[in-house]
């Protein structure tokens, strides 16, 4: 993905955030909206720098995610499982990882920013909610 | 046959070197470069940065090389990985993977 496309995604994210801020302002005191607003924009900026392309996340459900992760488990739930192509190395351990990082990685595969054929194919089939649920499942503490 | 033995000997030397990770040097490098974002033991306090504690060595090594070659793109990690030597990568990967943190989920 080139820089201008990344920038577009970033500004799209900002637009989404400012849209929800506007709605918040309508329904609550202006001062409240201002304080939460500036922190939300700061958060969006940070996310834009580090996790470009990650939309605002819906809360993920780890129980649903456990079901949805059936495609992931073939590789990521086996100790010592290795990739076969194009390079051979052990797939990452995901148990206990930050949900935000797992989501960000899946979005990066989905939009082509991060390239690995198997994971790009997997991520292409996932909705925003699927990603949130799967990330929640892997991030939870129990084995 | 003699040639074969020499070649095999050289190969095993190379392999031996590749496997010899220095845990103390890895810890020093992590303290110096990685810990500000990923935490001293790889359990990053901020969800903006992935946990690396307990991640498998192979994956960390591969990710750092991919940042160096540009196969994996991230401006922050590109500048962090750039000065690392092969030996640094071995050491850092060994150190992070030896820490307690990430695990493999076992349910199917």
gemmi code that builds the backbone of each chain (N, CA, C; Angstrom):
import gemmi

chains = {
    "A": [
        ("UNK", (0.850, -1.199, 0.000), (0.000, 0.000, 0.000), (0.878, 1.239, 0.000)),
        ("UNK", (0.539, 2.193, -0.843), (1.393, 3.377, -0.913), (1.004, 4.406, 0.150)),
        ("UNK", (1.813, 5.466, 0.221), (1.651, 6.436, 1.309), (0.340, 7.192, 1.218)),
        ("UNK", (-0.044, 7.562, -0.017), (-1.248, 8.388, -0.142), (-2.490, 7.589, 0.264)),
        ("UNK", (-2.491, 6.291, -0.057), (-3.629, 5.460, 0.346), (-3.693, 5.364, 1.867)),
        ("UNK", (-2.525, 5.248, 2.487), (-2.461, 5.190, 3.954), (-3.003, 6.478, 4.560)),
        ("UNK", (-2.580, 7.600, 3.977), (-3.037, 8.897, 4.464), (-4.555, 8.999, 4.352)),
        ("UNK", (-5.063, 8.534, 3.182), (-6.511, 8.551, 2.983), (-7.219, 7.798, 4.087)),
        ("UNK", (-6.710, 6.598, 4.384), (-7.313, 5.770, 5.431), (-7.293, 6.503, 6.771)),
        ("UNK", (-6.158, 7.158, 7.015), (-6.000, 7.895, 8.264), (-7.039, 8.995, 8.373)),
        ("UNK", (-7.194, 9.759, 7.291), (-8.157, 10.856, 7.336), (-9.585, 10.336, 7.393)),
        ("UNK", (-9.819, 9.192, 6.756), (-11.133, 8.573, 6.835), (-11.447, 8.228, 8.293)),
        ("UNK", (-10.443, 7.696, 8.982), (-10.584, 7.378, 10.410), (-10.914, 8.619, 11.215)),
        ("UNK", (-10.189, 9.710, 10.919), (-10.431, 10.974, 11.622), (-11.853, 11.466, 11.371)),
        ("UNK", (-12.280, 11.327, 10.102), (-13.625, 11.750, 9.710), (-14.671, 10.998, 10.525)),
        ("UNK", (-14.474, 9.675, 10.608), (-15.390, 8.832, 11.394), (-15.438, 9.314, 12.832)),
        ("UNK", (-14.252, 9.569, 13.390), (-14.175, 10.010, 14.780), (-14.890, 11.344, 14.954)),
        ("UNK", (-14.613, 12.297, 14.050), (-15.238, 13.602, 14.213), (-16.750, 13.494, 14.042)),
        ("UNK", (-17.196, 12.553, 13.188), (-18.638, 12.326, 13.018), (-19.275, 11.914, 14.328)),
        ("UNK", (-18.647, 10.965, 15.023), (-19.236, 10.490, 16.271), (-19.159, 11.566, 17.349)),
        ("UNK", (-18.110, 12.412, 17.269), (-17.993, 13.519, 18.218), (-19.134, 14.488, 18.035)),
        ("UNK", (-19.449, 14.755, 16.785), (-20.515, 15.689, 16.460), (-21.818, 15.186, 17.069)),
        ("UNK", (-22.060, 13.872, 16.917), (-23.274, 13.274, 17.469), (-23.273, 13.412, 18.991)),
        ("UNK", (-22.109, 13.200, 19.599), (-22.008, 13.295, 21.057), (-22.318, 14.722, 21.509)),
        ("UNK", (-21.842, 15.669, 20.751), (-22.034, 17.072, 21.096), (-23.519, 17.426, 21.083)),
        ("UNK", (-24.240, 16.851, 20.129), (-25.668, 17.121, 20.009), (-26.409, 16.694, 21.266)),
        ("UNK", (-25.977, 15.561, 21.838), (-26.781, 14.968, 22.899), (-26.282, 15.301, 24.307)),
        ("UNK", (-25.137, 15.964, 24.428), (-24.661, 16.245, 25.778), (-24.131, 17.669, 25.875)),
        ("UNK", (-23.702, 18.013, 27.085), (-23.149, 19.351, 27.308), (-21.925, 19.596, 26.426)),
        ("UNK", (-21.798, 20.816, 25.925), (-20.701, 21.132, 25.013), (-19.341, 20.931, 25.675)),
        ("UNK", (-19.256, 21.289, 26.975), (-17.961, 21.189, 27.653), (-17.514, 19.728, 27.749)),
        ("UNK", (-18.466, 18.848, 28.074), (-18.149, 17.424, 28.180), (-17.637, 16.893, 26.849)),
        ("UNK", (-18.360, 17.256, 25.782), (-17.991, 16.763, 24.462), (-16.598, 17.261, 24.092)),
        ("UNK", (-16.271, 18.491, 24.513), (-14.961, 19.038, 24.184), (-13.840, 18.248, 24.835)),
        ("UNK", (-14.027, 17.933, 26.139), (-12.932, 17.241, 26.818), (-12.756, 15.826, 26.281)),
        ("UNK", (-13.878, 15.096, 26.100), (-13.742, 13.736, 25.583), (-13.321, 13.795, 24.113)),
        ("UNK", (-13.719, 14.877, 23.452), (-13.397, 15.026, 22.031), (-11.916, 15.119, 21.776)),
        ("UNK", (-11.238, 15.974, 22.546), (-9.809, 16.147, 22.266), (-9.048, 14.862, 22.546)),
        ("UNK", (-9.467, 14.112, 23.606), (-8.737, 12.875, 23.884), (-9.021, 11.822, 22.811)),
        ("UNK", (-10.249, 11.852, 22.285), (-10.582, 10.887, 21.222), (-9.754, 11.154, 19.972)),
        ("UNK", (-9.604, 12.426, 19.654), (-8.823, 12.772, 18.468), (-7.358, 12.426, 18.686)),
        ("UNK", (-6.875, 12.659, 19.914), (-5.495, 12.285, 20.214), (-5.307, 10.784, 20.027)),
        ("UNK", (-6.287, 10.027, 20.520), (-6.212, 8.565, 20.404), (-6.223, 8.164, 18.931)),
        ("UNK", (-7.064, 8.823, 18.153), (-7.154, 8.501, 16.728), (-5.835, 8.816, 16.024)),
        ("UNK", (-5.219, 9.916, 16.447), (-3.928, 10.284, 15.849), (-2.887, 9.230, 16.162)),
        ("UNK", (-2.865, 8.810, 17.426), (-1.887, 7.789, 17.809), (-2.128, 6.522, 17.015)),
        ("UNK", (-3.404, 6.148, 16.917), (-3.736, 4.935, 16.173), (-3.339, 5.079, 14.719)),
        ("UNK", (-3.547, 6.286, 14.180), (-3.216, 6.531, 12.786), (-1.741, 6.337, 12.524)),
        ("UNK", (-0.926, 6.734, 13.506), (0.512, 6.590, 13.321), (0.940, 5.139, 13.421)),
        ("UNK", (0.352, 4.454, 14.373), (0.870, 3.131, 14.675), (0.060, 2.024, 14.008)),
        ("UNK", (-1.242, 2.150, 14.012), (-2.078, 1.113, 13.404), (-2.872, 1.715, 12.251)),
        ("UNK", (-2.192, 2.279, 11.281), (-2.912, 2.887, 10.159), (-3.875, 1.880, 9.553)),
        ("UNK", (-5.084, 2.285, 9.331), (-6.047, 1.408, 8.677), (-6.967, 0.694, 9.625)),
        ("UNK", (-6.800, 0.874, 10.925), (-7.681, 0.205, 11.872), (-8.896, 1.089, 12.167)),
        ("UNK", (-10.086, 0.666, 11.768), (-11.263, 1.466, 12.108), (-11.552, 1.380, 13.601)),
        ("UNK", (-12.392, 2.243, 14.081), (-12.755, 2.185, 15.492), (-13.377, 0.812, 15.773)),
        ("UNK", (-12.922, 0.166, 16.830), (-13.296, -1.225, 17.042), (-14.642, -1.387, 17.742)),
        ("UNK", (-15.423, -2.350, 17.247), (-16.599, -2.775, 17.991), (-16.084, -3.679, 19.099)),
        ("UNK", (-16.755, -3.696, 20.264), (-16.256, -4.575, 21.327), (-16.341, -6.044, 20.896)),
        ("UNK", (-15.254, -6.762, 21.044), (-15.221, -8.151, 20.600), (-15.744, -9.091, 21.665)),
        ("UNK", (-16.311, -10.202, 21.238), (-16.847, -11.202, 22.153), (-15.986, -12.469, 22.048)),
        ("UNK", (-15.235, -12.784, 23.131), (-14.305, -13.916, 23.054), (-14.994, -15.267, 22.863)),
        ("UNK", (-16.238, -15.395, 23.345), (-16.941, -16.673, 23.210), (-17.339, -16.909, 21.749)),
        ("UNK", (-17.848, -15.857, 21.118), (-18.174, -15.939, 19.688), (-16.887, -16.095, 18.885)),
        ("UNK", (-15.861, -15.368, 19.320), (-14.572, -15.413, 18.619), (-13.982, -16.809, 18.604)),
        ("UNK", (-14.194, -17.553, 19.672), (-13.681, -18.921, 19.769), (-14.256, -19.787, 18.636)),
        ("UNK", (-15.539, -19.561, 18.325), (-16.177, -20.297, 17.220), (-15.641, -19.800, 15.878)),
        ("UNK", (-15.553, -18.465, 15.765), (-15.137, -17.881, 14.490), (-13.679, -18.179, 14.159)),
        ("UNK", (-12.909, -18.530, 15.180), (-11.465, -18.737, 14.968), (-11.155, -20.129, 14.434)),
        ("UNK", (-12.189, -20.871, 13.962), (-11.932, -22.248, 13.537), (-10.869, -22.328, 12.429)),
        ("UNK", (-10.831, -21.272, 11.580), (-9.840, -21.260, 10.503), (-8.431, -20.960, 11.028)),
        ("UNK", (-8.369, -20.226, 12.131), (-7.062, -19.816, 12.672), (-6.387, -20.954, 13.416)),
        ("UNK", (-7.257, -21.798, 14.053), (-6.747, -22.786, 15.007), (-5.844, -23.836, 14.383)),
        ("UNK", (-6.080, -24.140, 13.090), (-5.279, -25.151, 12.398), (-3.787, -24.855, 12.468)),
        ("UNK", (-3.446, -23.580, 12.521), (-2.025, -23.195, 12.619), (-1.680, -22.595, 13.983)),
        ("UNK", (-2.531, -21.677, 14.463), (-2.137, -20.890, 15.638), (-2.416, -21.590, 16.972)),
        ("UNK", (-3.165, -22.679, 16.949), (-3.411, -23.389, 18.209), (-2.604, -24.681, 18.291)),
        ("UNK", (-1.524, -24.745, 17.507), (-0.663, -25.929, 17.570), (0.735, -25.488, 17.953)),
        ("UNK", (1.258, -26.103, 18.987), (2.608, -25.730, 19.441), (3.634, -26.128, 18.386)),
        ("UNK", (4.462, -25.173, 18.007), (5.556, -25.455, 17.077), (5.162, -25.528, 15.620)),
        ("UNK", (3.925, -25.143, 15.271), (3.490, -25.220, 13.876), (4.265, -24.247, 13.006)),
        ("UNK", (4.724, -24.731, 11.853), (5.538, -23.869, 10.973), (4.838, -23.570, 9.661)),
        ("UNK", (5.142, -22.400, 9.120), (4.662, -22.052, 7.786), (5.392, -22.939, 6.784)),
        ("UNK", (4.780, -23.127, 5.613), (5.420, -23.964, 4.606), (5.940, -23.133, 3.439)),
        ("UNK", (5.330, -21.965, 3.211), (5.669, -21.186, 2.026), (5.341, -19.723, 2.255)),
        ("UNK", (6.083, -18.750, 1.765), (7.320, -18.883, 0.986), (8.554, -19.101, 1.862)),
        ("UNK", (8.425, -18.872, 3.170), (9.553, -19.108, 4.077), (9.074, -20.039, 5.166)),
        ("UNK", (9.999, -20.821, 5.705), (9.616, -21.733, 6.773), (10.001, -21.125, 8.122)),
        ("UNK", (9.010, -20.800, 8.911), (9.270, -20.365, 10.280), (8.029, -20.605, 11.125)),
        ("UNK", (8.237, -20.606, 12.422), (7.142, -20.915, 13.334), (6.123, -19.784, 13.356)),
        ("UNK", (4.854, -20.111, 13.264), (3.807, -19.075, 13.269), (3.755, -18.424, 14.661)),
        ("UNK", (3.329, -17.156, 14.732), (3.357, -16.476, 16.030), (2.375, -17.056, 17.046)),
        ("UNK", (2.775, -16.975, 18.300), (1.868, -17.328, 19.396), (0.945, -16.141, 19.605)),
        ("UNK", (-0.337, -16.404, 19.684), (-1.313, -15.316, 19.801), (-1.972, -15.253, 21.175)),
        ("UNK", (-1.887, -16.335, 21.952), (-2.525, -16.359, 23.267), (-1.962, -15.275, 24.161)),
        ("UNK", (-2.840, -14.413, 24.675), (-2.414, -13.363, 25.596), (-1.935, -12.090, 24.907)),
        ("UNK", (-1.958, -12.074, 23.574), (-1.548, -10.867, 22.845), (-2.610, -9.778, 23.011)),
        ("UNK", (-2.208, -8.512, 22.931), (-3.186, -7.421, 22.991), (-4.195, -7.569, 21.844)),
        ("UNK", (-5.485, -7.466, 22.165), (-6.521, -7.580, 21.131), (-6.322, -6.520, 20.047)),
        ("UNK", (-5.925, -5.329, 20.485), (-5.743, -4.225, 19.530), (-4.665, -4.557, 18.500)),
        ("UNK", (-3.630, -5.250, 18.942), (-2.554, -5.596, 18.007), (-3.016, -6.665, 17.023)),
        ("UNK", (-3.764, -7.651, 17.516), (-4.262, -8.705, 16.625), (-5.190, -8.093, 15.572)),
        ("UNK", (-6.101, -7.204, 16.013), (-6.996, -6.534, 15.064), (-6.198, -5.761, 14.036)),
        ("UNK", (-5.243, -4.994, 14.519), (-4.442, -4.163, 13.628), (-3.724, -5.019, 12.582)),
        ("UNK", (-3.177, -6.160, 13.018), (-2.477, -7.042, 12.078), (-3.449, -7.584, 11.033)),
        ("UNK", (-4.661, -7.973, 11.480), (-5.638, -8.523, 10.539), (-6.075, -7.471, 9.513)),
        ("UNK", (-6.268, -6.238, 9.980), (-6.628, -5.175, 9.030), (-5.493, -4.904, 8.057)),
        ("UNK", (-4.259, -4.970, 8.558), (-3.128, -4.728, 7.667), (-3.006, -5.812, 6.603)),
        ("UNK", (-3.337, -7.069, 6.986), (-3.360, -8.137, 5.981), (-4.509, -7.906, 5.006)),
        ("UNK", (-5.640, -7.488, 5.554), (-6.844, -7.309, 4.731), (-6.633, -6.222, 3.681)),
        ("UNK", (-5.991, -5.120, 4.069), (-5.809, -4.034, 3.104), (-4.488, -4.123, 2.339)),
        ("UNK", (-3.744, -5.209, 2.559), (-2.540, -5.450, 1.764), (-1.300, -4.732, 2.254)),
        ("UNK", (-1.449, -4.009, 3.360), (-0.300, -3.278, 3.891), (0.753, -4.255, 4.412)),
        ("UNK", (0.260, -5.364, 4.983), (1.167, -6.413, 5.431), (0.942, -7.604, 4.518)),
        ("UNK", (2.047, -8.181, 4.022), (1.886, -9.187, 2.982), (2.362, -10.570, 3.398)),
        ("UNK", (1.408, -11.472, 3.399), (1.706, -12.887, 3.587), (0.470, -13.594, 3.045)),
        ("UNK", (0.670, -14.358, 1.956), (-0.474, -14.834, 1.181), (-1.530, -15.528, 2.028)),
        ("UNK", (-1.098, -16.464, 2.883), (-2.072, -17.219, 3.670), (-2.904, -16.285, 4.535)),
        ("UNK", (-2.228, -15.376, 5.222), (-2.948, -14.484, 6.138), (-3.785, -13.448, 5.387)),
        ("UNK", (-3.324, -13.035, 4.202), (-4.142, -12.105, 3.412), (-5.449, -12.774, 2.990)),
        ("UNK", (-5.356, -14.065, 2.609), (-6.572, -14.794, 2.227), (-7.509, -14.970, 3.413)),
        ("UNK", (-6.944, -15.284, 4.572), (-7.759, -15.472, 5.769), (-8.473, -14.170, 6.144)),
        ("UNK", (-7.709, -13.081, 6.174), (-8.243, -11.803, 6.646), (-9.274, -11.235, 5.671)),
        ("UNK", (-9.112, -11.557, 4.390), (-10.028, -11.016, 3.381), (-11.466, -11.436, 3.659)),
        ("UNK", (-11.635, -12.609, 4.275), (-12.978, -13.143, 4.492), (-13.611, -12.630, 5.785)),
        ("UNK", (-12.877, -11.853, 6.570), (-13.380, -11.458, 7.891), (-14.034, -10.077, 7.879)),
        ("UNK", (-15.176, -9.963, 8.565), (-15.831, -8.665, 8.750), (-15.183, -7.950, 9.932)),
        ("UNK", (-15.517, -6.673, 10.118), (-14.999, -5.927, 11.268), (-15.352, -6.643, 12.573)),
        ("UNK", (-16.600, -7.142, 12.650), (-17.037, -7.810, 13.873), (-16.281, -9.123, 14.078)),
        ("UNK", (-16.063, -9.871, 12.989), (-15.285, -11.119, 13.075), (-13.896, -10.825, 13.663)),
        ("UNK", (-13.270, -9.779, 13.131), (-11.920, -9.420, 13.579), (-11.925, -9.073, 15.070)),
        ("UNK", (-12.910, -8.281, 15.485), (-12.993, -7.892, 16.903), (-13.188, -9.130, 17.788)),
        ("UNK", (-14.055, -10.051, 17.345), (-14.337, -11.247, 18.150), (-13.117, -12.170, 18.236)),
        ("UNK", (-12.463, -12.396, 17.110), (-11.297, -13.278, 17.081), (-10.160, -12.681, 17.927)),
        ("UNK", (-9.979, -11.355, 17.811), (-8.942, -10.686, 18.609), (-9.249, -10.828, 20.099)),
        ("UNK", (-10.532, -10.708, 20.453), (-10.925, -10.844, 21.861), (-10.642, -12.262, 22.356)),
        ("UNK", (-10.945, -13.260, 21.511), (-10.711, -14.660, 21.885), (-9.226, -14.924, 22.164)),
        ("UNK", (-8.352, -14.503, 21.253), (-6.930, -14.789, 21.449), (-6.320, -13.998, 22.603)),
        ("UNK", (-6.876, -12.812, 22.874), (-6.268, -11.988, 23.919), (-6.652, -12.441, 25.332)),
        ("UNK", (-7.698, -13.251, 25.445), (-8.125, -13.653, 26.788), (-7.121, -14.626, 27.416)),
        ("UNK", (-7.074, -14.571, 28.744), (-6.003, -15.252, 29.458), (-6.097, -16.777, 29.440)),
        ("UNK", (-7.308, -17.336, 29.469), (-7.363, -18.798, 29.658), (-6.871, -19.540, 28.411)),
        ("UNK", (-6.171, -20.624, 28.662), (-5.617, -21.416, 27.574), (-6.721, -22.199, 26.908)),
    ],
    "B": [
        ("UNK", (35.477, -37.743, -0.502), (35.088, -37.976, 0.892), (35.711, -36.928, 1.816)),
        ("UNK", (36.983, -36.661, 1.573), (37.682, -35.668, 2.380), (36.995, -34.302, 2.241)),
        ("UNK", (36.691, -33.997, 0.970), (36.013, -32.720, 0.693), (34.678, -32.650, 1.429)),
        ("UNK", (33.974, -33.779, 1.380), (32.660, -33.826, 2.036), (32.800, -33.519, 3.524)),
        ("UNK", (33.807, -34.117, 4.134), (34.006, -33.903, 5.577), (34.313, -32.432, 5.856)),
        ("UNK", (35.144, -31.857, 4.994), (35.482, -30.435, 5.195), (34.235, -29.560, 5.075)),
        ("UNK", (33.444, -29.821, 4.018), (32.222, -29.032, 3.797), (31.264, -29.209, 4.968)),
        ("UNK", (31.103, -30.479, 5.405), (30.187, -30.750, 6.518), (30.664, -30.038, 7.778)),
        ("UNK", (31.969, -30.052, 7.982), (32.546, -29.380, 9.142), (32.274, -27.893, 9.110)),
        ("UNK", (32.445, -27.294, 7.932), (32.209, -25.859, 7.803), (30.736, -25.529, 8.043)),
        ("UNK", (29.883, -26.394, 7.475), (28.440, -26.166, 7.648), (28.051, -26.208, 9.118)),
        ("UNK", (28.594, -27.203, 9.822), (28.215, -27.336, 11.233), (28.739, -26.150, 12.033)),
        ("UNK", (29.891, -25.615, 11.608), (30.420, -24.414, 12.255), (29.452, -23.252, 12.080)),
        ("UNK", (29.011, -23.076, 10.834), (28.079, -21.993, 10.524), (26.791, -22.164, 11.322)),
        ("UNK", (26.281, -23.420, 11.325), (25.037, -23.695, 12.046), (25.224, -23.425, 13.533)),
        ("UNK", (26.399, -23.841, 14.054), (26.699, -23.635, 15.466), (26.682, -22.167, 15.818)),
        ("UNK", (27.269, -21.358, 14.942), (27.300, -19.918, 15.181), (25.894, -19.333, 15.180)),
        ("UNK", (25.085, -19.797, 14.222), (23.740, -19.254, 14.091), (22.917, -19.543, 15.334)),
        ("UNK", (23.222, -20.667, 15.987), (22.399, -21.062, 17.134), (22.879, -20.439, 18.447)),
        ("UNK", (24.120, -19.944, 18.454), (24.683, -19.470, 19.707), (24.166, -18.083, 20.061)),
        ("UNK", (23.053, -18.055, 20.760), (22.499, -16.770, 21.180), (23.017, -16.438, 22.568)),
        ("UNK", (23.340, -15.189, 22.766), (23.851, -14.726, 24.052), (22.723, -14.000, 24.791)),
        ("UNK", (22.206, -14.668, 25.803), (21.030, -14.176, 26.513), (21.285, -12.831, 27.208)),
        ("UNK", (22.481, -12.698, 27.801), (22.811, -11.445, 28.506), (22.916, -10.278, 27.527)),
        ("UNK", (23.558, -10.538, 26.384), (23.679, -9.499, 25.356), (22.299, -9.143, 24.814)),
        ("UNK", (21.429, -10.158, 24.701), (20.059, -9.925, 24.244), (19.314, -9.028, 25.210)),
        ("UNK", (19.475, -9.309, 26.500), (18.813, -8.501, 27.528), (19.313, -7.054, 27.473)),
        ("UNK", (20.622, -6.884, 27.274), (21.203, -5.537, 27.202), (20.646, -4.776, 26.004)),
        ("UNK", (20.550, -5.445, 24.870), (20.041, -4.806, 23.653), (18.568, -4.447, 23.819)),
        ("UNK", (17.813, -5.346, 24.439), (16.391, -5.083, 24.680), (16.230, -3.861, 25.588)),
        ("UNK", (17.040, -3.800, 26.653), (16.982, -2.660, 27.574), (17.257, -1.366, 26.827)),
        ("UNK", (18.252, -1.428, 25.954), (18.701, -0.238, 25.235), (17.689, 0.204, 24.183)),
        ("UNK", (17.163, -0.730, 23.405), (16.381, -0.351, 22.224), (14.884, -0.667, 22.330)),
        ("UNK", (14.535, -1.880, 22.757), (13.164, -2.369, 22.593), (12.246, -2.030, 23.764)),
        ("UNK", (12.840, -1.937, 24.969), (12.018, -1.950, 26.178), (11.097, -0.742, 26.320)),
        ("UNK", (11.455, 0.400, 25.736), (10.629, 1.595, 25.877), (9.202, 1.333, 25.392)),
        ("UNK", (9.043, 0.555, 24.343), (7.705, 0.247, 23.825), (7.235, -1.157, 24.215)),
        ("UNK", (8.138, -2.157, 24.122), (7.702, -3.541, 24.309), (7.810, -4.026, 25.751)),
        ("UNK", (8.324, -3.163, 26.640), (8.487, -3.579, 28.034), (9.810, -4.301, 28.234)),
        ("UNK", (10.304, -4.264, 29.463), (11.609, -4.857, 29.776), (11.622, -6.356, 29.478)),
        ("UNK", (10.521, -7.047, 29.781), (10.486, -8.499, 29.537), (9.634, -8.844, 28.322)),
        ("UNK", (9.211, -7.827, 27.567), (8.409, -8.096, 26.368), (6.915, -8.098, 26.622)),
        ("UNK", (6.507, -7.859, 27.868), (5.074, -7.720, 28.154), (4.729, -6.230, 28.062)),
        ("UNK", (4.491, -5.765, 26.843), (4.301, -4.331, 26.622), (3.097, -3.828, 27.397)),
        ("UNK", (3.289, -2.717, 28.148), (2.182, -2.182, 28.932), (1.112, -1.524, 28.056)),
        ("UNK", (1.493, -1.054, 26.868), (0.540, -0.359, 25.999), (0.055, -1.279, 24.885)),
        ("UNK", (-1.276, -1.238, 24.627), (-1.789, -2.112, 23.571), (-1.446, -1.616, 22.172)),
        ("UNK", (-0.774, -0.468, 22.099), (-0.302, 0.002, 20.790), (0.870, -0.846, 20.286)),
        ("UNK", (1.493, -1.573, 21.201), (2.678, -2.344, 20.829), (2.494, -3.807, 21.206)),
        ("UNK", (2.849, -4.722, 20.297), (2.624, -6.133, 20.594), (3.498, -6.653, 21.730)),
        ("UNK", (2.934, -7.620, 22.455), (3.745, -8.336, 23.440), (4.702, -9.249, 22.696)),
        ("UNK", (5.905, -9.374, 23.200), (6.899, -10.265, 22.596), (7.370, -11.334, 23.581)),
        ("UNK", (7.003, -11.176, 24.859), (7.413, -12.147, 25.865), (6.814, -13.510, 25.532)),
        ("UNK", (7.663, -14.517, 25.408), (7.179, -15.863, 25.129), (6.857, -16.104, 23.661)),
        ("UNK", (7.024, -15.069, 22.825), (6.821, -15.278, 21.377), (7.915, -16.227, 20.903)),
        ("UNK", (7.627, -17.051, 19.884), (8.680, -17.980, 19.497), (9.816, -17.256, 18.781)),
        ("UNK", (11.001, -17.770, 19.021), (12.239, -17.175, 18.537), (12.227, -16.963, 17.027)),
        ("UNK", (11.779, -18.000, 16.366), (11.744, -18.038, 14.917), (10.949, -16.869, 14.337)),
        ("UNK", (9.812, -16.609, 14.931), (8.925, -15.552, 14.437), (9.535, -14.173, 14.666)),
        ("UNK", (10.140, -13.944, 15.829), (10.755, -12.645, 16.128), (11.912, -12.392, 15.159)),
        ("UNK", (12.737, -13.443, 14.959), (13.868, -13.346, 14.043), (13.384, -12.976, 12.644)),
        ("UNK", (12.351, -13.684, 12.197), (11.817, -13.457, 10.868), (11.230, -12.044, 10.717)),
        ("UNK", (10.535, -11.573, 11.760), (9.917, -10.240, 11.718), (11.000, -9.165, 11.646)),
        ("UNK", (12.056, -9.307, 12.462), (13.120, -8.291, 12.458), (13.831, -8.235, 11.106)),
        ("UNK", (14.062, -9.409, 10.510), (14.702, -9.424, 9.184), (13.785, -8.797, 8.153)),
        ("UNK", (12.482, -9.068, 8.269), (11.518, -8.507, 7.309), (11.463, -6.983, 7.426)),
        ("UNK", (11.619, -6.458, 8.654), (11.665, -4.999, 8.822), (12.948, -4.452, 8.198)),
        ("UNK", (14.045, -5.199, 8.328), (15.314, -4.739, 7.753), (15.269, -4.688, 6.228)),
        ("UNK", (14.669, -5.710, 5.625), (14.643, -5.750, 4.158), (13.530, -4.876, 3.589)),
        ("UNK", (12.577, -4.500, 4.433), (11.447, -3.718, 3.947), (10.279, -4.589, 3.504)),
        ("UNK", (10.423, -5.922, 3.665), (9.319, -6.820, 3.312), (8.122, -6.543, 4.217)),
        ("UNK", (8.407, -6.171, 5.460), (7.349, -5.763, 6.372), (7.573, -4.282, 6.657)),
        ("UNK", (6.527, -3.514, 6.454), (6.689, -2.058, 6.512), (6.071, -1.444, 7.759)),
        ("UNK", (6.920, -0.773, 8.516), (6.483, -0.008, 9.670), (7.608, 0.972, 9.958)),
        ("UNK", (7.319, 2.272, 9.861), (8.392, 3.265, 9.989), (9.147, 3.163, 11.303)),
        ("UNK", (8.425, 2.903, 12.402), (9.092, 2.819, 13.703), (10.024, 1.609, 13.733)),
        ("UNK", (9.453, 0.447, 13.369), (10.252, -0.774, 13.452), (11.376, -0.817, 12.420)),
        ("UNK", (11.205, -0.154, 11.291), (12.266, -0.124, 10.282), (13.508, 0.546, 10.873)),
        ("UNK", (13.304, 1.658, 11.600), (14.471, 2.359, 12.139), (15.053, 1.635, 13.344)),
        ("UNK", (14.209, 0.889, 14.078), (14.713, 0.118, 15.225), (15.532, -1.085, 14.757)),
        ("UNK", (15.041, -1.751, 13.711), (15.691, -2.993, 13.260), (16.950, -2.723, 12.441)),
        ("UNK", (16.993, -1.574, 11.798), (18.078, -1.261, 10.855), (19.487, -1.477, 11.424)),
        ("UNK", (19.787, -0.954, 12.635), (21.171, -1.120, 13.114), (21.493, -2.493, 13.700)),
        ("UNK", (20.515, -3.395, 13.789), (20.776, -4.694, 14.441), (21.587, -5.624, 13.544)),
        ("UNK", (22.623, -6.229, 14.116), (23.394, -7.237, 13.385), (22.657, -8.574, 13.472)),
        ("UNK", (23.132, -9.558, 12.689), (22.532, -10.892, 12.746), (22.609, -11.449, 14.163)),
        ("UNK", (23.752, -11.224, 14.796), (23.946, -11.722, 16.157), (23.000, -11.016, 17.132)),
        ("UNK", (22.812, -9.697, 16.958), (21.864, -8.958, 17.803), (20.473, -9.577, 17.692)),
        ("UNK", (20.076, -9.876, 16.459), (18.737, -10.442, 16.231), (18.598, -11.786, 16.936)),
        ("UNK", (19.642, -12.627, 16.810), (19.630, -13.919, 17.512), (19.453, -13.713, 19.017)),
        ("UNK", (20.223, -12.776, 19.556), (20.208, -12.548, 21.000), (18.865, -12.011, 21.485)),
        ("UNK", (18.347, -11.021, 20.771), (17.078, -10.397, 21.156), (15.935, -11.415, 21.059)),
        ("UNK", (15.938, -12.196, 19.966), (14.877, -13.199, 19.771), (14.933, -14.241, 20.887)),
        ("UNK", (16.139, -14.678, 21.238), (16.288, -15.681, 22.296), (15.828, -15.115, 23.633)),
        ("UNK", (16.181, -13.861, 23.896), (15.811, -13.258, 25.179), (14.302, -13.118, 25.313)),
        ("UNK", (13.664, -12.510, 24.319), (12.208, -12.315, 24.405), (11.480, -13.663, 24.512)),
        ("UNK", (11.917, -14.633, 23.718), (11.172, -15.903, 23.712), (11.331, -16.658, 25.024)),
        ("UNK", (12.365, -16.340, 25.794), (12.566, -17.037, 27.067), (11.747, -16.419, 28.200)),
        ("UNK", (11.109, -15.274, 27.941), (10.313, -14.614, 28.985), (8.903, -15.196, 29.037)),
        ("UNK", (8.239, -14.996, 30.172), (6.894, -15.547, 30.354), (5.851, -14.557, 29.858)),
        ("UNK", (4.977, -14.971, 28.986), (3.968, -14.050, 28.468), (3.014, -14.755, 27.503)),
        ("UNK", (3.283, -14.649, 26.218), (2.395, -15.233, 25.208), (2.374, -16.757, 25.324)),
        ("UNK", (1.266, -17.334, 24.865), (1.141, -18.792, 24.892), (0.345, -19.245, 23.689)),
        ("UNK", (0.339, -20.559, 23.476), (-0.446, -21.138, 22.383), (-1.764, -21.613, 22.950)),
        ("UNK", (-2.870, -21.094, 22.433), (-4.184, -21.585, 22.862), (-4.331, -23.023, 22.405)),
        ("UNK", (-4.893, -23.868, 23.252), (-4.910, -25.297, 22.930), (-6.281, -25.845, 22.564)),
        ("UNK", (-7.345, -25.073, 22.734), (-8.670, -25.626, 22.418), (-8.879, -25.683, 20.921)),
        ("UNK", (-9.664, -26.641, 20.478), (-9.887, -26.775, 19.037), (-11.343, -26.751, 18.645)),
    ],
}
model = gemmi.Model(1)
for chain_id, residues in chains.items():
    chain = gemmi.Chain(chain_id)
    for i, (resn, *xyz) in enumerate(residues, 1):
        res = gemmi.Residue()
        res.name, res.seqid = resn, gemmi.SeqId(i, " ")
        for name, pos in zip(("N", "CA", "C"), xyz):
            atom = gemmi.Atom()
            atom.name, atom.element = name, gemmi.Element(name[0])
            atom.pos, atom.b_iso = gemmi.Position(*pos), 0.0
            res.add_atom(atom)
        chain.add_residue(res)
    model.add_chain(chain)
structure = gemmi.Structure()
structure.add_model(model)
structure.setup_entities()
